[in-house]
Amino acid sequence: MSASNEVTVLEVPARIADLGFRVAAPKDWNVVELPAEEVDFGQPANFFPLLMVAAPWAMVVLTVAARPGFEDGTLQDWSLFLLDSQGIRPTSFGAGMVGNLGGFVGVGRQQQEGTWLEMRFAFVEDGGRLLYLGLIAPEALSASLDSVWTAALGSFALERPQGQRVPVVAAAAREEEKAAIVTDEVAALADVVSPQFTDEEIGFYAKADDEGTLNPEHPLQARLRDQGVELTPRLLDFDREKKSVLIGAGAIGATMRVAFGWHVIDDGRRTLVLDPDGKIQIHFDVLAKEGRSVEGILDDLQAEMERSYEAPEFLRLEFEGIFALAGRNLVVDGERIEQVHMLTRWAKDSAVLRARVTADPESMRFAGDYADLILKSVEFAATEKEAGDEKEWVRRARALEKADRLEEFEEVVREAVPSLHCAIAIAGFYRERWIRLQEVDGVKAEEARGRARDWAHTYASWATSGGEGAALSYERDQFLKTLE
């Protein structure tokens, strides 16, 4: 049963620490009566419940709770520690807004009594008080609750806010320290000795002064690795003067150079370079030619975009061996975006290397120039892989799917791709199943197509920011077109 679209704003009086607040919840959900109890805050994972609202038709609960903040660290540090202490495995997270307060928001998974649950979470600090908002639901129902979570986050407001004192992420803390100690004279000296870049150099696109977002020994990366998230690509070389890193991109069988400050994910099928501000996504993958010329591939990509949008505008370019198709006037969930497909040679003539750049119009020129430089930095490994080569987990998942052991196959993909990208990977497997079974078993084929649609919608619903949401929604829409 789907969640109600009608919400009501609940006014919740303070139970502890002057924490009165308001938050929106579905009208037909039930407010749970909370007992008066004492909580031992000496146990760092303990929270005091402030509100619980339960759906009448399933094990779905919206929760607000609080506890005192910790003595040191950032909100991100506190949040990841608490998630880990509860056995919640985050799949997507980052800084975000909770009402008008800066917070740390995301999605995670937790297994309870053999059932996998999806946990949407948000942490906020105010006046030394740590608040938690959560929405828990079985994974099969979670995609339908996107509007419930969006309404809760957007409506949340404290009755008497006391001011936020703790930075959300470590970068903010470093910037505050710099602002406090760097004098004008030192800053001027820094300007003299700091490297200056043109837009034809990779360092021009750096979002940070170090490799922290990519270094496997960075505290955040180490924490993710401890939780089983192994999507960080191999780092082969750092060039701090040029503010760049050489990485091994297994999905395309090559090395590439990326600028400091960007997030890079490689799940074996594609390599993603993500803007920390959520405005740009650069997707690298290998497209089989299947008898097509480069122009033929661009024709197919353009036809797909024409089917997806009302009045797209196109431009084709070719420069220094890169063939590009630019699409403008694209609207996804009310947000205007632009997209460029950039094709160049791959290691084997059977395929081409693609960079698909998605960004808001204001960021597209910057994003396209950056993607161009990354493509030009690509060098293929001495031992080339053929298009279609599969990792062991892919072979295992495909074997389980063909044996109709669907829950096991989904779990293999989740374990291999422990991030929000597992959803679109699972959708892809179900699409292949739909195609294979169409002439053999129509009932199973339609079931597979339905599951592919559901997982594609789940993928887009896991976005944690507006920019990321637009990019993932576009990717969802493109995928859904392949199921028609």
FENSUL-V431382 format. One record per residue. N is the residue number from 1. RES is the residue in one letter. OMEGA is omega in whole degrees, 0 to 359 (NA if undefined). Layout:
n/res/omega
N/RES/OMEGA
N/RES/OMEGA
This chain:
n/res/omega
1/M/184
2/S/180
3/A/178
4/S/177
5/N/182
6/E/179
7/V/174
8/T/180
9/V/180
10/L/174
11/E/187
12/V/179
13/P/182
14/A/173
15/R/176
16/I/168
17/A/177
18/D/184
19/L/168
20/G/183
21/F/172
22/R/181
23/V/180
24/A/177
25/A/179
26/P/183
27/K/186
28/D/175
29/W/186
30/N/175
31/V/183
32/V/177
33/E/183
34/L/180
35/P/173
36/A/183
37/E/175
38/E/181
39/V/179
40/D/180
41/F/172
42/G/174
43/Q/192
44/P/182
45/A/184
46/N/176
47/F/175
48/F/182
49/P/178
50/L/181
51/L/171
52/M/178
53/V/187
54/A/174
55/A/182
56/P/189
57/W/180
58/A/178
59/M/181
60/V/186
61/V/171
62/L/187
63/T/167
64/V/182
65/A/183
66/A/173
67/R/174
68/P/176
69/G/180
70/F/188
71/E/181
72/D/181
73/G/179
74/T/176
75/L/176
76/Q/178
77/D/181
78/W/186
79/S/182
80/L/175
81/F/182
82/L/177
83/L/180
84/D/181
85/S/179
86/Q/180
87/G/179
88/I/184
89/R/183
90/P/177
91/T/179
92/S/181
93/F/178
94/G/178
95/A/180
96/G/182
97/M/173
98/V/192
99/G/177
100/N/180
101/L/175
102/G/183
103/G/179
104/F/189
105/V/179
106/G/182
107/V/177
108/G/179
109/R/178
110/Q/178
111/Q/178
112/Q/178
113/E/176
114/G/181
115/T/177
116/W/178
117/L/174
118/E/184
119/M/169
120/R/186
121/F/173
122/A/177
123/F/180
124/V/173
125/E/176
126/D/178
127/G/181
128/G/179
129/R/180
130/L/179
131/L/179
132/Y/169
133/L/181
134/G/173
135/L/183
136/I/181
137/A/171
138/P/184
139/E/183
140/A/183
141/L/193
142/S/184
143/A/182
144/S/185
145/L/182
146/D/182
147/S/178
148/V/181
149/W/179
150/T/179
151/A/180
152/A/181
153/L/184
154/G/185
155/S/189
156/F/178
157/A/176
158/L/179
159/E/180
160/R/179
161/P/183
162/Q/178
163/G/181
164/Q/186
165/R/187
166/V/178
167/P/180
168/V/182
169/V/185
170/A/181
171/A/179
172/A/180
173/A/180
174/R/180
175/E/178
176/E/179
177/E/179
178/K/182
179/A/183
180/A/190
181/I/184
182/V/179
183/T/179
184/D/182
185/E/180
186/V/180
187/A/179
188/A/178
189/L/179
190/A/180
191/D/182
192/V/187
193/V/181
194/S/179
195/P/176
196/Q/186
197/F/168
198/T/182
199/D/175
200/E/178
201/E/186
202/I/181
203/G/179
204/F/186
205/Y/181
206/A/177
207/K/180
208/A/181
209/D/179
210/D/185
211/E/188
212/G/182
213/T/184
214/L/183
215/N/181
216/P/179
217/E/174
218/H/184
219/P/181
220/L/179
221/Q/179
222/A/179
223/R/178
224/L/180
225/R/177
226/D/180
227/Q/175
228/G/181
229/V/185
230/E/182
231/L/178
232/T/181
233/P/178
234/R/177
235/L/188
236/L/184
237/D/174
238/F/173
239/D/185
240/R/178
241/E/180
242/K/177
243/K/182
244/S/181
245/V/173
246/L/182
247/I/172
248/G/182
249/A/184
250/G/183
251/A/182
252/I/177
253/G/186
254/A/168
255/T/176
256/M/180
257/R/180
258/V/183
259/A/176
260/F/171
261/G/178
262/W/175
263/H/179
264/V/179
265/I/177
266/D/182
267/D/179
268/G/178
269/R/181
270/R/174
271/T/181
272/L/173
273/V/191
274/L/176
275/D/179
276/P/178
277/D/176
278/G/183
279/K/187
280/I/172
281/Q/177
282/I/189
283/H/179
284/F/174
285/D/182
286/V/179
287/L/176
288/A/181
289/K/179
290/E/178
291/G/183
292/R/169
293/S/176
294/V/178
295/E/178
296/G/177
297/I/178
298/L/177
299/D/181
300/D/179
301/L/179
302/Q/179
303/A/179
304/E/179
305/M/178
306/E/177
307/R/188
308/S/188
309/Y/186
310/E/185
311/A/180
312/P/177
313/E/187
314/F/174
315/L/177
316/R/181
317/L/172
318/E/183
319/F/176
320/E/174
321/G/178
322/I/179
323/F/188
324/A/171
325/L/180
326/A/178
327/G/179
328/R/178
329/N/177
330/L/181
331/V/179
332/V/180
333/D/177
334/G/181
335/E/180
336/R/178
337/I/171
338/E/181
339/Q/178
340/V/172
341/H/182
342/M/184
343/L/175
344/T/184
345/R/173
346/W/183
347/A/179
348/K/183
349/D/181
350/S/185
351/A/174
352/V/175
353/L/180
354/R/165
355/A/177
356/R/186
357/V/178
358/T/183
359/A/172
360/D/185
361/P/182
362/E/185
363/S/191
364/M/181
365/R/177
366/F/182
367/A/181
368/G/178
369/D/179
370/Y/179
371/A/178
372/D/179
373/L/178
374/I/179
375/L/181
376/K/179
377/S/186
378/V/172
379/E/184
380/F/184
381/A/180
382/A/176
383/T/185
384/E/175
385/K/178
386/E/173
387/A/181
388/G/175
389/D/185
390/E/171
391/K/182
392/E/182
393/W/178
394/V/179
395/R/180
396/R/179
397/A/181
398/R/179
399/A/178
400/L/179
401/E/180
402/K/177
403/A/180
404/D/177
405/R/193
406/L/179
407/E/179
408/E/179
409/F/179
410/E/181
411/E/177
412/V/180
413/V/179
414/R/181
415/E/181
416/A/182
417/V/187
418/P/176
419/S/180
420/L/183
421/H/175
422/C/184
423/A/181
424/I/175
425/A/178
426/I/177
427/A/179
428/G/177
429/F/180
430/Y/175
431/R/177
432/E/179
433/R/179
434/W/181
435/I/184
436/R/188
437/L/186
438/Q/183
439/E/183
440/V/183
441/D/185
442/G/182
443/V/179
444/K/180
445/A/180
446/E/176
447/E/179
448/A/179
449/R/177
450/G/179
451/R/178
452/A/178
453/R/183
454/D/182
455/W/177
456/A/177
457/H/177
458/T/179
459/Y/181
460/A/183
461/S/182
462/W/179
463/A/182
464/T/176
465/S/182
466/G/180
467/G/178
468/E/179
469/G/179
470/A/181
471/A/182
472/L/178
473/S/176
474/Y/180
475/E/176
476/R/183
477/D/178
478/Q/179
479/F/182
480/L/178
481/K/181
482/T/180
483/L/182
484/E/NA
